Structures are given as C-alpha cells and as structure tokens.
Amino acid sequence: MSLKKIALIAAVAFALPAFAQNTLATAGALVIVPAYGEVTHPNDQVVATFFIEEQDKDKAAAASRVNQKMKQGTDIVRREDPKAILKTVNYYTYPIYPEVVPRPDGQPQPRPLVPTGWRVGQYLEVKTTNLANLPKMTAAVQKVLALNGLNFGLAPATIRKLDDERLIATYRNLNERVAAIASAMGRKMSEAVIDTLDYEGSGNYAQQDSAPMMLRSAKAESTEVAEPSFEPGETTLQMRLVGKVKFK
C-alpha cells in the first residue's frame, strides 16, 4: 500500500470521531410536525339562484308581475324537483329617476324628487341533490325566471361521510413525515412517541352573491327553453394536523 493511500485512510479515520462529536444529540428531543391530508369527491349538491325583475311607472303593477311570475317559477321548481329546498333570499324595490341633464353653465340639474318609474325584483334560492334532473328543471324555470348563478358543492351528509377519510389521510401523512425526520436524525421510528395531536379541519364554501344588481327588466318568455349543460365538478376537502413528537 502506498504512503498516499495510508495517509488518506488515516485522515478519514481521524475525521469520523470528530464528525460524531459535532452531531447534535437527539435524546429527549421534542419535534413539532405539521401534516396535511385531503380527499376529493364529485360534487353532489347545487344551489341555483333564480330571479325576476320588472319595471313600471306604477310600483304596484311592477310588484304584482314580480309576485305572479315568482309564484309560477316556484311552482315549476316544486313540480320538477319535489325534494328541493327553496328559500327567498332577496326582494327589492328601487325608484327610477329621469336622467339628469347638465345645465348650460355645466352644472348638473337638481335631481327631481318624484321618480318616473319603479324597479322591483325578487331572488329564489333552490338547493337540490338531484343533479341528473338539474338541466330539465332549470330549462322549465327559465320560461318564467332568469338564472342568476349556480354553486356546486357537497351535501352535508357527504361531508360527514368523508371526515373519516380525511382523518386517516392526515394521520398517514404525519407518520410519513415523522419517519423522514427520524431518518434524518439517525433515529428509529420506534423511538418516536407522540406527545400531542392538534387537528384543525378546514373547508371552502363559496357563497353565491345574491345582492340585487342594476339590471333591465327580465321579460318572461312563453317559448320553450333548451336544456342547459352543467358540469358539477368536484370538491377537495382538506385537513391540517400539528403533532408534537418526542424522541426517547
């Protein structure tokens, strides 16, 4: 063996004890580990918002037409989807004033105190899990009411059902992270003991904005309306877990 190789082996042998002395001790270490879990499920519930708006010089006449058409639309929903949950989310009445024309000197004319007409509208929220019938029901309602928006999501029963899966996925992720940390510390997984588990479930539920919008009068049509196409999509539920793990 050459002197160069002997010198190299001696240098490595000398360095190993020094490296071991510089390694942090991990006995009794308390490690805080964040973990995450998620499950994805096809959406099985939808909240559809329909509305009707009328304009008229006579406030009572506009309100009467809105009330009549909303009743017709409500009856259609109940006929097409008897199990749907209906809720009136807004009813509004706005005065309409004539356009203000600037004066010759550039200053605006004072706004008249008497309105020239009225804008009356109402919104109806329909919650249903019958997604297969949604296009047919929507097309029938659109003969009278206008569709303002759709919000797909998961039914409460489905969310409760998925809770177990989220817990399992999150706890599995915690074990994977602790195993990686133990390996980095040069410790065995069996030497780690869970001290504390803090579960923090979270979910995103978009609320459909049903505030009144400045729209022109929605005219009811008596002609047939073609069925729309809807893609319910899917929802991902997430859960966060913070674990305190102590190494023996």
N, C-alpha and C positions, 0 to 999 in steps of 0.2 A: 504494500500500500504506500502510495506516495505521501510525502510530507504535507502536500497541499490538501489531500483528502483527510488526513488525520487532523489537520488544523480546522477544517470545516466541520467535522463531526464534533470536535471539542467545543467549537463555538456554539453549535446548536444545543449540545448538552448543557452548556452553561446558561443559555438563554431560556430554556424551558422552566427551570425553577424561578427565574426572575419573572417570567410571564405569569406563572401560577401565583406568585406573591402579589402581582398587580391586579388580579381578578377580584371583582367585588364579591364579598360574602353575601349569600342569599338566604341563609338560615333565618327564619322568622320574618322574612320579607312580606309585606302586605301590598299586593298589586291591585289596582283598580282597572277593571277591564270593561270597556263598552262593547256591547254586542247588538246585532240587528237581525231582524227576521221579517219576512214578508210573504204574503200569499196573494195570488191573483185569481180572480173568479169572474166569469162572464156576468155582466150586469143583468139583473132580473127584475128591476123596477124602474119606472119612469114617472116623472112629474111633468105633465103637459099643462101649459098655461094658454088659455083662450081668452079673447077679449072682443068687445063690441064697442064702437064709438059712433055717436050720431051728433050732427049739428043742426040747429034750427033756431029761427028767431024766437020761437016760443019754447021756453025752458021745459014746460010740462010736456009738450009734444015730443021733444028730444028724449026726455026721460022715459016717456011712455013707450017709445020704439025700442029703447035700450032694454027696458024691463021685459017687453014682449019677446024680443029676439034672444035674450039671455035665457028666458024660460024655455024657449024652443030648443036652444042648444043644450041646456041642462037635461031636458027630456030625452034628447038624442043620445047623450052620453049614458044615461041610465038604461036606455033601451039596448044600446050596443054593448055596454060593459056593466052589468048589474052590480058587480063586486067592486067597482071603482070607488074611491073615496073622493068626494067633491068638497071644495072649500072656496068661498068667495074671499078673495084676497084684497080687493080694492074696488071702490066705487067713487067716482069723482064728477064734479060739475064745475066748469070753468066759464066765466063770461068772455065773450069775444067783442073786442072794441074795434072801431074802424081804424084804418091806417092813418097815422099822424103825418100830415104833410107840412114840411117846413114853411115858415113864413118868408116873404120876400127878403127880409133882412137876415135870413139864415137861422133865425131862432125857431125851435120847434113849437108847433101849436100846442096849447094845453090839451091834455087828454080829456075827451068827453066823459062825463060821469055815467052816462047811460050806455050800456052795452047794446050792440046791434044784433047779437045772437048768443047762443049758448052751446058749449061742447060738453056732452055727457058721455061717460063711458063706464064700463064695468069689466073686471077680470075674474076668470074662473080657473081655479087650480084643480087638476084631475090627477090623482095618484093611482097607479094601477100596476099590477104584476102580469097582466095579460098582454105581453109584448107581441104575441102572434096576431092578436086582433087589433093592435095599435094602428096600423095603416088604414084599415077599414073604418074604425071608429073615428079617426081624425078626418078622413075624407067626408064622412057623413056630417060631422060637426061643422066643417068648413063651408058647408052650404049656407050656414047662418052666421057663424062666428069666425073670427080670424085667429090663426095660430100665432101666439107671441113667442113661444120658446119651448124647448124640451130639455130636461135634465135627467140623464140616465144615471143609475146607481144601483146599490144593493139593498134588498129588503132587510129590515131589522132582523128577521129570523135567520137570514143567510149570514149576516154579520156575526150573530151569536154562534152559529154553527162553525164559522171559520176561526173563532177565538182559540180553540184547542190547537189548530194547525199553526197559528201564529206563535203560540207559546212554545210548541215543540221546535219550530224552526229557529226561534230566537235562542232557546237554550242550547240547541245544537251548535249554533254559531259561537256561543260563549265557550263551549268545550273546545272547539277548533282553535279559538284564539288563545285560550289558556295553554293548550298543547304546544302551540307555536312559541309562546313566551317561555314555557318550561324548557323547551329545546334550546332556545337562545341562551338561557341561564345555565345550561348544562345540568338541569334537574329532570327528574322523572315526573310524569303526570300524577303518579300515585302519591307524590309528596305534596301535592297542592290540595288545600282544604278550603271550601267555600265558606267565607265568613258572613257575607251579606249579599242578598239579591234584591235589586230595586227595579221592578217592572214599571214601565211607563208606556202604555198603549197610546197610539195616536192614529187619527184618520182624517181624510179631507172630504168635506161635503160642501159642494158648491151650491149656493142658494141662488135660485133664479130670481133676478130682479124683476119685480112686477110693478114698479113705480109707474105712474101714468106718464106717457110720452105725448109730445105735441104732434098729433097725427091728424090727417084729414079723415073725414067721416068714412067709416068702414061700411060699405054697402053690401047687404046680403044678396047673394045670388041664388036663383032658383035652379040653375043648371047643375048638372052632375059634375062632381069634382073627382078627378083621377086620384087614385090612392098614392100617397107619397111613399118614398122609400126611406127607411130608417136603419141605421147600423148602431145597435145598442153599445157595442164595445165591451170593455172590461174594466174592472176596478182593482187596484192593488192596495191591500191593507198592510200597514207596517207596524212594527212594534220595536221598542227600544228597551234594552236591558243593561243595567250597570251592575257589575258584580265585583265584590271585594274578595280576593283570593289570597290566602296566606300560605306560604311555603314553610314546611316543617324545618 
